[in-house]
Amino acid sequence: MLSRSVRRLIALLFHGRSLLLVGAGALACLFMPGAAGAHDPGGAMANTPSYQVTLMVGPAADILSESQATGLYSGEVMVPLRGSRVTVMNTTDQANPVNHHVAAYIYDRHTGVQVSNVVPAITFVDTITGVQHAVPNVVAMYDASEARSNAQTRNTLHFGNNLFLPDGMYTAVVQIGGETARFADLMVTLSTGAEMARPAVMLVASPYKDARASGQLDTALAGVSQTAVYEMLGVSGQGRPAILAQLQAQQQQPGFSADYGDAVESLDTVMFRIAIRSDAIRRLGIDRIWVVETLVVDQGAIVAIVDTYDGTDAQTMTYLQAQAMA
């Protein structure tokens, strides 16, 4: 959870106004199977006798081949798997520009292991009209932030593609072999068409994230409040200059690089994962560690930044254990 000092600073900053704050444990759960609510199209969960399925619906995504993924900071990378057709991303569907991206994460219910050898069929059924919208060309893919990771260590593998889906209420059906996972009463409300309407907090968070990814710290912090509070991997404080000093110290580590995953928005909070690499990390025999970053936005500015280690990731835990023994 957030430290008491940072919670107190945020409370002082907002003069008692309510604000959504999410602790580190809850953030990590966003990236694990079964974490989201059963009727949330941002991450709904359903079970079959053999599988646990998490379904996510969001804006249309950039989907590239592995050869195109070099240096990519966001988007999805198609991966060849047995039984999965690797193709170009869908740009049109039903003669309309695609406006949504669908991702199904499949896990073995008994072992918890991610499933990659069964390609599902995914269909959305309008609960009012009964019209069916099948996801065309379902492919296997992973988050582009893991493009430089070994295939065995990637944990964002999922199935899906882009499609056109009008606003409305749907039942989603994910067919995996002879088993079916159903997701009832999914409300899809993002604007349709080629241009996606982003939540107001994303209009603030996305430029920050993009500038951080390109190493332009001054540009990134332009959208951060001068009095913003922070807690970065156990170090807390307040003020834009202090935040800049923390980020500069991180970037100055020998061999440092960072790849940024897709952002997840919830009310006034934006969350995303960062794959961090450095010479010190590689000396431990691991490729990278995961850090979850949380941004809190108020009145058009970032007012709080919280970075926490992803304790659900094996490589990150190896790093933390080595740090504790040092």
SVG drawing of the C-alpha trace seen along z (x, -y; Angstrom):
<svg xmlns="http://www.w3.org/2000/svg" viewBox="-33 -24 60 54">
<polyline fill="none" stroke="black" stroke-width="0.4" points="0.0,0.0 1.0,-3.6 3.1,-4.8 1.5,-6.8 3.7,-9.8 2.6,-9.9 -1.1,-9.5 -0.7,-12.4 0.9,-14.6 -1.8,-13.8 -4.5,-14.5 -2.9,-17.9 -2.6,-18.7 -6.3,-18.0 -7.5,-19.7 -9.7,-16.7 -11.2,-16.1 -11.8,-12.5 -9.5,-10.9 -9.0,-7.4 -5.8,-5.9 -4.8,-2.4 -2.2,-0.4 0.7,1.6 -1.0,4.9 -4.1,3.8 -2.0,2.5 -0.2,5.8 -3.5,7.6 -4.5,5.6 -2.0,7.8 -2.9,11.1 -5.8,13.4 -9.1,12.9 -8.3,9.5 -11.0,7.4 -14.7,7.3 -16.9,9.9 -18.8,7.2 -16.0,4.8 -15.2,4.7 -11.7,3.4 -11.0,6.8 -13.8,9.3 -13.2,12.9 -15.0,16.1 -14.2,19.8 -14.7,23.0 -14.1,26.5 -10.4,26.3 -9.6,22.6 -9.8,19.2 -10.3,16.4 -9.8,12.7 -11.3,10.5 -10.2,6.9 -11.8,4.4 -10.1,1.1 -9.3,-1.3 -7.9,0.1 -4.2,1.0 -1.2,1.0 -0.4,4.7 3.0,5.4 5.1,8.4 8.0,9.4 10.4,8.0 8.7,4.6 8.8,4.4 12.4,3.1 12.3,0.0 8.5,0.0 7.3,-1.3 3.5,-0.6 1.2,1.6 0.9,5.3 3.3,7.8 2.0,10.8 3.8,14.1 3.6,17.3 2.1,20.1 0.9,23.5 -2.7,23.2 -2.6,19.4 -2.6,17.5 -0.1,14.7 -1.5,11.9 -1.6,8.1 -3.7,6.3 -7.3,5.6 -7.8,2.0 -11.4,2.4 -14.2,4.7 -17.7,4.9 -16.7,2.1 -16.0,-0.2 -12.7,-1.4 -11.9,0.7 -12.5,-1.1 -11.8,1.5 -9.1,4.0 -10.1,7.3 -7.6,9.3 -8.3,12.7 -5.8,14.0 -6.2,17.8 -4.9,19.7 -5.1,23.4 -7.5,23.4 -5.6,26.2 -2.0,25.1 -2.3,21.4 0.0,21.7 -0.8,19.4 -2.3,21.3 -0.7,20.7 -1.6,23.9 -5.4,23.3 -6.5,20.4 -10.0,19.2 -12.9,17.9 -14.3,14.6 -17.8,13.3 -19.8,10.4 -23.6,10.7 -25.7,7.5 -28.1,8.2 -30.9,6.1 -30.7,7.0 -29.0,10.3 -26.6,9.2 -23.3,11.1 -19.9,9.4 -17.1,12.0 -13.5,10.9 -11.8,11.4 -8.4,13.1 -7.8,13.9 -4.0,14.0 -1.6,14.6 0.2,11.5 2.1,9.9 2.6,6.4 5.4,4.6 7.1,3.7 8.3,7.3 9.6,7.3 13.2,7.7 12.4,10.3 12.9,14.1 9.8,15.8 9.8,18.0 9.7,14.9 6.9,13.0 3.7,12.9 1.5,10.7 0.6,13.4 -3.0,13.1 -5.3,13.7 -7.4,11.2 -7.3,8.5 -9.0,5.2 -12.7,5.0 -15.5,2.6 -18.0,2.7 -20.8,0.2 -21.6,-1.2 -24.0,1.0 -24.5,3.9 -23.0,7.3 -22.5,10.9 -19.1,12.0 -18.5,15.7 -14.9,17.1 -14.8,20.6 -11.7,22.6 -11.8,26.0 -15.0,27.6 -15.4,25.3 -17.1,21.9 -16.5,18.9 -19.4,16.3 -19.2,12.7 -22.7,11.3 -23.7,7.6 -20.6,6.0 -21.2,2.3 -19.0,1.0 -19.1,-2.8 -15.9,-4.1 -16.6,-6.4 -16.7,-4.5 -14.8,-5.4 -11.2,-5.8 -10.5,-8.5 -10.8,-7.3 -12.0,-9.7 -9.5,-9.4 -10.5,-10.0 -9.4,-13.4 -6.8,-11.9 -5.2,-10.1 -4.8,-13.4 -2.5,-14.4 -0.9,-11.0 -0.1,-9.9 2.3,-12.9 4.1,-12.2 4.5,-8.5 5.6,-9.1 8.2,-11.6 9.5,-9.4 9.8,-6.6 12.0,-8.7 14.1,-10.0 12.9,-13.6 12.4,-14.2 11.9,-17.9 9.1,-17.4 7.6,-14.7 7.4,-16.8 5.8,-19.7 2.4,-18.1 3.4,-17.4 2.3,-19.8 5.1,-21.8 3.8,-20.5 3.3,-16.9 4.0,-14.1 5.9,-11.0 7.0,-7.6 9.5,-5.9 10.6,-2.5 10.7,-3.4 11.9,-7.0 9.2,-9.6 9.0,-13.4 7.3,-16.3 8.0,-18.8 8.8,-18.6 12.5,-19.3 12.8,-16.3 11.0,-14.1 13.3,-15.2 16.3,-14.3 15.0,-10.8 14.3,-10.1 17.7,-11.4 19.5,-9.2 17.6,-6.2 18.5,-7.0 22.2,-7.5 22.6,-3.8 25.0,-2.0 23.2,-0.2 19.8,-1.6 16.8,-1.3 13.1,-1.2 10.2,0.1 6.7,-1.1 3.5,1.0 0.0,-0.1 -1.8,-2.4 -4.9,-1.4 -7.2,-4.3 -9.5,-4.3 -11.3,-7.5 -8.4,-9.9 -5.7,-7.3 -3.6,-5.9 -1.4,-2.8 1.2,-1.2 4.1,1.2 7.8,0.4 10.3,3.1 13.6,1.8 17.0,3.1 20.5,2.2 24.0,3.7 23.4,4.3 20.2,6.2 21.8,8.3 24.7,9.3 22.1,11.1 21.3,13.4 17.9,11.8 16.8,9.8 14.6,7.1 12.5,6.2 8.9,4.9 7.9,1.6 4.2,0.5 3.8,-3.2 0.7,-5.0 -0.2,-8.6 -2.9,-10.6 -4.4,-13.4 -6.4,-16.4 -7.4,-19.6 -5.3,-18.8 -2.0,-18.0 -0.3,-15.0 -0.3,-15.5 1.1,-12.1 3.5,-9.5 4.0,-6.1 6.4,-3.5 6.3,0.0 8.1,3.3 5.8,5.9 6.1,8.6 4.1,11.0 7.0,11.3 9.7,14.0 12.6,11.9 11.6,8.9 11.5,11.1 15.0,12.4 16.2,8.8 14.6,7.9 16.0,10.9 19.5,10.0 19.0,6.5 18.0,7.7 21.1,9.9 23.5,7.1"/>
</svg>
